[in-house]
């Protein structure tokens, strides 16, 4: 594993490249850097979500997920390094199943929103989907950690289910998509 930072700025990336965990240098816009950067962005959004009042089971799961995402970022930063296992994916599935069993059945699509916590979950879900796309793009030219894409795929599903729990916990209502809504008069919107 690479060295921990003791000095925050090094000036070594000023020309547009960065160091990977194995010591090699690559451009900051390479698929590998984009993939672990998006995972880091997702992890930051989950940190914001954890500041919201939410169901205890969600907070407990998010604590573990943030650590998993840090591990995943390490996997992506160090070619050939792997930490996440099939058990991590199975664990996400078990959390998802547990949370989903107590929710009302959905007959319509849900729009992001409902409450602040629900909206943050949806932001995280879309970032997770982007991270998954970035990992798949990286995999076209490089070997991937074996469970990276599967983990992100399950996590995005879990974040959707968590959004529903946050809306319920925070006393909001899910915003259901309505197909072919008539356009309102502007004066009716004020």
N, C-alpha and C positions, 0 to 999 in steps of 0.2 A: 504494500500500500504506500502511497505517496506521503510526503512529509506534511505535517500539520503546519498551518500558517502561523508564524510568530510575528511577521511583518505584513501588514495588510496590503500595502502597495509595493509593487516590485518594479514597475515600469517595463517589465518584460513583454507585456501585451500591447504596448502602445502602437506597434506597427500592424496590429490586426491578427496576431496569432496568439495561441495560448498553449500551455503545457498540459498534456494528459497525465494521468496517474502513473503511467509507465515511463515518464520522462520525455517522451517524444513531443514535438511541437507541431501543431496543425492550425489552420485558419479558424478564426472564431465563427465563421459561417459554414463550416463543414457539417454534414449530416450528424456526425457523432456529437459535436458540441451543441447543435440545435436540439438533439434528442435529450441530452442530460440537462440542458437549459430549460426545456419545457417541463421536465420532471421536477426541477427545482421550483419553477413558477407554480406548478400544481401544489407542491408541498407548502409553499408560502400561503397559497389560498386556503389550504386546509388549516394552517395556523390561524388565519383570520377566522375561519369557521369555528374553531375551538374556543374563540372568545365569546361566542354566542351561547345563550341559554339553549340547551337542547337535551334530548333524552340521554340518560346516563350511558346506555349501551352504545350510543353513537359516539359519545365522547371517549369511551374506553376503546372502541374500535379505532377511532381516528388517531389516538395515541400510538397504537401499534402500526397503523398504516403510514404515519409520518416517518417512523423509523424504517419501515420497509422501503419507502420511496427514497430515503437517503441511501440505503443499501443499493437500490436500483440505479441511482445516479452514479454511485461508485462503480457498479458493473459497467455502465456505459462509458465512464471516464477511463477505465483501465481495460483495454482490449484483452480478452481471454479470461477475465475475472468473473466469477459467478458466486452469488450469495443466495438469492431467492431460489426456492425449490418448488416442486409440485405441491408440497404441503402448504405453502403460502397461498397458492391459488385456491386450493381446497378450503383453507381457512376463510378466505373471502367469500366463497360460495356458501359456507355454513352461516356466516354472519348475514349474508344477503337473505338466505332462506329464513333465518330466525326473524329478521326485521320484516320481511315481506308477508309472513303468515298472519300478522295482526292488522294489516292494512285493508281498507275496503277495496273491493274489486273496481278496476278502472274500465270505463266504457268509452272514454274519450282521451285524447292526448292532453297532456298538461303543459301549460305555458310556464316558463320560468317566472317565479315570483311567489306570491302568497304571503311570505314573511321575509324578513331580512335573512334569516338562517336558511330558509328554503332557496332564496335567490342565490346565496353564496354557494350552496350545494350545486346548483345548476351551473354556476360559473366554473366550479371545480370540475364538474362532469365534462364540460366542453373542453377545458384544458387537458383533461385526462384523455379525451378522444384525440386531441391534437398530439399529445405525447405518444399515443399509440401509433398515429400516422407517421410521426417522426421516427419512431423505432422501426416501423416497417420499411420506411425509406432507407434507413441506415442498413437494414438487413439485405438490401439489394446488392450492396457492395462490400459488406463486412459480416463477419460472424457475430451473431447476437448472443447475449446471455439466453439460455434455453427457455426461460419462463417470462421474459420481459413483456412481450406483447400480450400473452395470455393474462398476466397479472393486471395490466392496464385495462384490458377488455373487461374483466370482471369488476375491477374497481369502478369503472364508469357506470356500470349497471348498479353497483352498490350505492354510488353517490346519488343516482336517481331515486332509489328507494329511501335513502336517508333524507333527501329533500322533502319527501312526503311526511316523514316523521317530524322533521323540524317545523313544517307548517302546522301540523297538528299540535305539537308540543307548545309552540308559540302562539296558539290561539287564532291562527289565520285560516283562510280557506284556499283550497287549491284553485288555480285559475285554469279552467277548462277551455280548450280550443273549441271554437264554434265554426263549423264549416259554412262557408258562403254567407257570412254575416252581411246584412245590409249596411251601406255606408250611412253614418249619421249626418245630420245637418250640423254645420259648424256651431251654430248657436246652441245646439243641444249638448255640446261637450263642455260648456262653461258652467 
